[in-house]
Amino acid sequence: MGLDFVEVMMAIEDKFGVTIVSGEFDLPEKKVLVKDLYDIVERNTCKQAAAVLESQGFQEKTFEDVRHTFADGLELAQSDFWDKETTLKQLYDQIPTGKRKKIWKKFRSHYKIRTQSTILHFVNAKYKRHLLAAWCGYFAFVFVIPACVGQCFWQLGLVVPVIFFVPGSIFWLYLWGEICERHRNAIPPNVTLGEIADHIIVQHRKSLKEDGSPYTRSEIEEIVKQILCCELGLKPEDVTPEADLVRDLGMG
């Protein structure tokens, strides 16, 4: 399964605040029916909802989980002085100087899974505009400038773009990689542990309806059907429980 599968799963996970692992789709018959997808979503949503409803002091527990995650991941002794106002920069500064970049990079790579993925997305969101600016700069340097020079000096109209394109492409691709690496490992100075915990709580609460009650099976089926119709361009009557996601609904 390809891009369609990814987009459908992302829409489902965002709606219900759950993480569905790909291994759940390794069914014996080598195909996935719509009813199988309903089962998988219901299982994950109910499990998440139960964890929220049964947890005593859910907000406090989530914050403690965040503290443990960062203490273990950054190889720091967890301190009782860490509170919701503690910033990631303060934790980063506690790492021995010679090991900071290595430990932070290892932490970000290791915790790109399940609940921790929300942390990484939350931390990285503010840097996307810088990457977009670098990409626009690449095109401007490689195409716009040579085009302008070529119009002014028509004799060099073919030579100048080629001269600019080769070194320009190498330079900007290198710079793009450096910017991505720098931003992946950057330490957002003002992001606090409390903000991260609040973000995770909001995600987990999505497994419940607005009134705080769990979704029923029929409600899950209706929501998943709407997502399939929206992402795959289907009609509601096409999405039957016995329909195969790939062969019948064309999920690629």
C-alpha positions in Angstrom: 0.0 0.0 0.0 1.3 3.4 -0.9 0.4 7.1 -0.6 -3.4 6.6 -0.3 -2.8 4.2 2.6 -0.6 6.7 4.4 -3.0 9.6 3.9 -6.0 7.5 5.2 -4.0 6.4 8.3 -2.9 9.9 9.0 -6.5 11.2 8.8 -7.7 8.4 11.1 -4.9 8.9 13.6 -5.5 12.6 13.7 -9.2 12.2 14.2 -9.0 9.7 17.0 -5.7 10.6 18.5 -4.2 7.1 18.2 -1.2 5.5 16.6 -1.8 2.5 14.4 1.2 0.3 13.7 1.7 -1.2 10.2 2.0 -4.7 11.7 -1.7 -4.7 12.5 -2.4 -5.0 8.7 -0.4 -8.2 8.3 -3.5 -10.4 8.0 -3.2 -14.1 7.0 -5.3 -13.7 3.8 -3.0 -11.0 2.6 -5.8 -8.5 2.1 -7.6 -5.9 4.2 -11.3 -5.6 4.1 -13.1 -2.4 5.3 -14.5 -4.4 8.2 -10.9 -5.3 9.2 -10.0 -1.6 9.2 -13.1 -0.9 11.4 -11.8 -3.6 13.8 -8.3 -2.1 13.9 -9.5 1.4 14.5 -12.0 0.3 17.2 -9.4 -1.7 19.0 -6.9 1.2 19.1 -9.5 3.8 19.9 -11.1 1.8 22.7 -7.7 1.0 24.2 -6.7 4.7 24.2 -10.0 5.8 25.6 -9.8 3.2 28.4 -6.3 4.5 29.3 -7.6 8.0 29.5 -10.8 7.2 31.5 -9.1 4.7 33.9 -6.1 6.8 34.6 -6.2 8.5 37.9 -4.8 12.0 37.5 -4.4 11.7 33.8 -2.8 15.1 33.4 -0.3 14.6 36.2 0.6 11.1 34.9 1.2 12.4 31.4 3.5 15.1 32.7 5.4 12.5 34.7 5.7 10.3 31.5 7.1 13.3 29.7 9.7 13.9 32.5 10.7 10.3 32.4 11.0 10.3 28.6 13.3 13.3 28.6 15.3 12.1 31.6 16.0 8.7 30.0 16.4 10.0 26.5 18.9 12.7 27.5 20.6 10.5 30.0 19.9 12.8 32.9 19.1 12.0 36.5 15.5 13.1 36.7 15.2 16.0 39.1 12.2 16.8 41.3 12.9 20.5 40.4 11.7 19.9 36.8 8.3 21.5 36.6 6.0 22.4 33.8 7.9 25.6 33.2 11.2 23.8 32.6 12.3 24.4 29.0 14.1 22.0 26.7 17.0 24.4 26.5 17.5 24.1 30.3 17.6 20.3 30.0 19.9 20.5 27.0 22.3 22.7 29.1 22.5 20.0 31.7 24.0 17.5 29.3 27.9 17.4 29.5 29.2 19.8 26.8 31.1 17.3 24.8 28.1 14.9 24.5 25.3 17.4 23.9 24.9 17.1 20.1 25.4 13.4 20.1 22.9 12.7 22.9 20.3 15.1 21.5 20.5 13.6 18.0 20.3 10.1 19.4 17.3 11.1 21.5 15.4 12.6 18.6 16.1 9.5 16.4 15.2 7.0 19.1 12.0 8.6 20.2 10.4 9.0 16.7 7.8 6.4 17.7 4.2 6.3 19.0 3.5 8.9 21.7 6.9 10.5 21.4 6.3 11.3 17.8 3.9 14.0 18.9 6.7 15.6 20.9 9.0 15.7 17.8 6.3 17.1 15.5 5.4 19.7 18.1 9.0 20.8 18.5 9.7 20.8 14.7 6.6 22.6 13.4 8.1 26.1 13.9 11.0 25.4 11.6 9.1 24.5 8.4 9.0 28.1 7.2 12.8 28.3 7.2 13.0 25.1 5.1 10.5 26.6 2.6 12.5 29.8 2.4 15.6 27.8 1.6 13.8 25.9 -1.1 12.5 29.1 -2.7 16.1 30.5 -2.6 17.3 27.5 -4.4 15.0 28.0 -7.3 15.6 31.7 -7.4 19.4 31.2 -7.6 19.3 28.4 -10.2 16.6 29.6 -12.5 15.6 33.3 -12.0 19.1 34.9 -11.9 20.4 33.0 -15.0 17.2 33.8 -16.9 17.7 37.5 -16.2 21.3 37.5 -17.2 20.5 35.5 -20.3 18.0 38.2 -21.4 20.5 41.0 -20.9 23.2 39.2 -22.8 21.5 37.1 -25.3 24.8 35.6 -26.6 25.2 33.9 -23.3 21.5 32.8 -23.1 22.4 29.1 -23.2 25.8 29.2 -21.5 24.9 31.2 -18.4 22.1 28.9 -17.1 24.3 25.9 -17.5 27.2 27.6 -15.7 24.8 28.6 -12.9 22.8 25.4 -12.7 25.6 22.9 -12.0 27.5 24.7 -9.2 24.3 26.3 -8.0 22.5 22.9 -7.7 25.4 21.4 -5.8 25.6 24.4 -3.4 21.9 24.6 -2.6 21.5 20.9 -2.2 24.4 20.9 0.2 23.0 23.9 2.0 19.5 22.3 2.1 20.9 19.2 3.8 22.8 21.4 6.3 19.7 23.4 7.1 17.6 20.2 7.6 20.2 18.7 9.8 20.5 21.9 11.9 16.8 22.3 12.3 16.3 18.6 13.2 18.7 19.0 16.0 17.9 22.5 17.1 16.8 23.2 20.6 13.6 25.4 20.7 14.5 27.8 23.6 10.9 28.6 24.8 9.2 25.2 24.5 8.5 23.8 28.0 7.7 20.3 29.4 4.3 21.5 30.3 3.5 22.6 26.7 4.6 19.2 25.5 2.5 17.4 28.1 -0.5 19.5 27.2 -0.1 18.7 23.5 0.0 15.0 24.2 -3.1 15.3 26.5 -5.0 17.0 23.7 -4.0 14.2 21.3 -5.1 11.5 23.7 -8.4 13.2 24.4 -9.3 12.8 20.7 -10.1 9.2 21.5 -13.1 10.4 23.4 -16.1 12.4 22.1 -16.6 16.0 23.2 -18.8 14.9 26.0 -16.0 12.7 27.4 -17.6 9.4 26.5 -16.0 6.7 24.2 -17.0 6.3 20.6 -19.3 3.5 19.8 -18.7 0.9 17.0 -21.3 2.5 14.8 -19.8 6.0 15.2 -16.3 4.7 14.4 -17.6 3.0 11.3 -19.3 6.2 10.1 -16.3 8.4 10.7 -13.9 5.9 9.0 -16.3 5.6 6.1 -16.3 9.4 5.7 -12.5 9.5 5.8 -12.3 6.7 3.1 -14.8 8.6 0.9 -12.9 11.9 1.3 -9.4 10.5 0.8 -10.2 8.1 -2.0 -12.9 10.0 -3.8 -15.5 7.3 -3.2 -19.3 7.3 -2.8 -20.7 6.1 0.6 -22.5 3.2 -1.0 -19.1 1.9 -2.4 -17.7 1.5 1.2 -19.2 -1.8 2.3 -17.8 -4.0 5.2 -16.8 -6.7 2.7 -15.0 -4.4 0.2 -11.3 -4.9 -0.2 -9.4 -1.7 0.3 -7.0 -2.3 -2.6 -8.9 -4.4 -5.1 -12.4 -2.9 -4.6 -11.7 0.6 -3.4 -8.5 1.3 -5.3 -6.3 2.2 -2.3 -2.8 2.6 -3.6 
